[in-house]
């Protein structure tokens, strides 16, 4: 199912996207069906946890709009909302990194090495400064 960028993804769409992504990413690692299922479950749980933070983020964004459109700018309140957004980002980041570590531990060191080698092949030009992906070139 195609995603409409104007609306957030549903829990089912997130789970489906992760399921497909895990199958794709682990295709060349010789991961067993049990390993793929465990990695999928770990990443889906983390995605749902992070997705649950969305309501707080939307509330903060609405507060930003309210504060910045007021006759007088309440800098103290603005700072409080900014700090809350950083807290949410940190919470999401920690959850994602924990899930990635948990998922990585499901795989053997050899499987992780194959996965990382495959990821490097796909990302090579983007991070190496190759001219084909260098936006600073005319």
C-alpha positions in Angstrom: 0.0 0.0 0.0 1.3 3.4 -1.0 1.8 5.9 1.8 0.1 9.3 1.7 2.6 11.8 3.1 -0.2 14.1 4.4 -1.3 11.5 7.0 0.7 9.5 9.4 1.3 5.8 8.8 -1.0 3.5 10.7 0.4 0.8 13.1 -0.4 -1.8 10.5 1.4 0.1 7.7 4.5 0.5 10.0 4.5 -3.2 10.8 4.1 -4.1 7.1 6.9 -1.8 6.1 9.2 -3.3 8.7 8.3 -6.8 7.7 9.2 -6.1 4.1 12.4 -4.2 5.1 13.7 -7.1 7.3 13.0 -9.6 4.5 14.9 -7.4 2.0 17.8 -6.5 4.3 18.4 -10.1 5.6 17.9 -11.8 2.2 21.7 -12.3 1.6 22.6 -13.1 5.2 21.4 -16.7 5.4 19.3 -15.7 8.4 16.8 -18.4 9.4 13.1 -17.8 9.4 13.2 -17.8 13.2 15.9 -15.1 13.1 13.9 -13.0 10.6 10.8 -13.3 12.8 12.7 -12.3 15.9 14.3 -9.3 14.2 11.0 -8.3 12.8 9.3 -8.5 16.2 12.1 -6.4 17.8 11.9 -3.7 15.2 8.1 -3.6 15.1 7.9 -3.2 18.9 10.5 -0.3 18.8 8.6 1.4 15.9 5.4 1.2 17.8 7.0 2.7 20.9 8.5 5.6 18.8 5.2 6.0 16.9 3.5 6.4 20.3 5.6 9.6 20.9 4.0 11.2 17.9 1.0 12.7 19.8 3.4 14.5 22.2 5.4 15.8 19.2 2.2 17.1 17.5 1.2 18.8 20.7 4.6 20.4 21.0 4.4 21.6 17.4 1.0 23.1 18.0 2.4 24.9 21.1 5.2 26.3 19.0 2.6 27.7 16.5 0.5 29.1 19.3 3.5 30.7 21.0 5.0 32.2 17.8 1.7 33.6 16.6 0.8 35.3 19.9 0.9 39.1 20.3 3.9 38.6 22.7 6.4 35.8 22.5 6.6 33.8 25.8 10.3 32.8 25.6 10.1 30.8 28.8 7.3 28.7 27.4 9.0 28.4 24.1 12.2 27.1 25.8 10.1 24.6 27.7 8.6 23.2 24.5 12.0 23.1 22.9 13.4 21.1 25.8 10.4 18.7 25.6 11.1 18.2 21.9 14.7 17.3 22.7 13.6 14.9 25.4 11.3 13.2 22.9 14.0 13.0 20.3 16.4 11.5 22.8 13.8 9.0 24.0 13.1 7.9 20.4 16.9 7.7 19.6 17.6 5.6 22.6 14.7 3.2 21.8 15.9 2.9 18.2 19.5 2.2 19.1 18.5 -0.4 21.7 16.3 -2.1 19.1 19.1 -2.1 16.6 21.5 -3.7 19.1 18.9 -6.3 20.1 18.2 -7.1 16.5 21.9 -7.4 15.7 22.4 -9.8 18.6 19.9 -12.2 16.9 22.3 -12.6 14.0 25.6 -14.3 14.1 28.8 -12.2 13.7 29.2 -13.6 10.2 25.6 -12.7 9.3 26.1 -9.2 10.7 29.3 -8.8 8.6 27.4 -9.8 5.4 24.6 -7.4 6.3 27.0 -4.5 6.9 28.9 -5.3 3.6 25.6 -5.2 1.7 24.6 -2.0 3.3 28.0 -0.5 2.5 27.5 -1.4 -1.2 24.2 0.4 -1.3 25.4 3.5 0.6 28.9 3.8 -1.0 28.4 6.8 -3.2 26.3 8.8 -0.8 28.9 9.1 2.0 32.2 8.8 0.1 31.9 12.1 -1.7 31.6 10.5 -5.1 30.9 13.0 -7.9 27.7 11.2 -8.9 26.1 12.1 -5.5 28.0 15.3 -4.7 25.5 18.1 -4.7 28.3 20.7 -4.5 29.4 20.0 -8.1 27.8 22.2 -10.9 
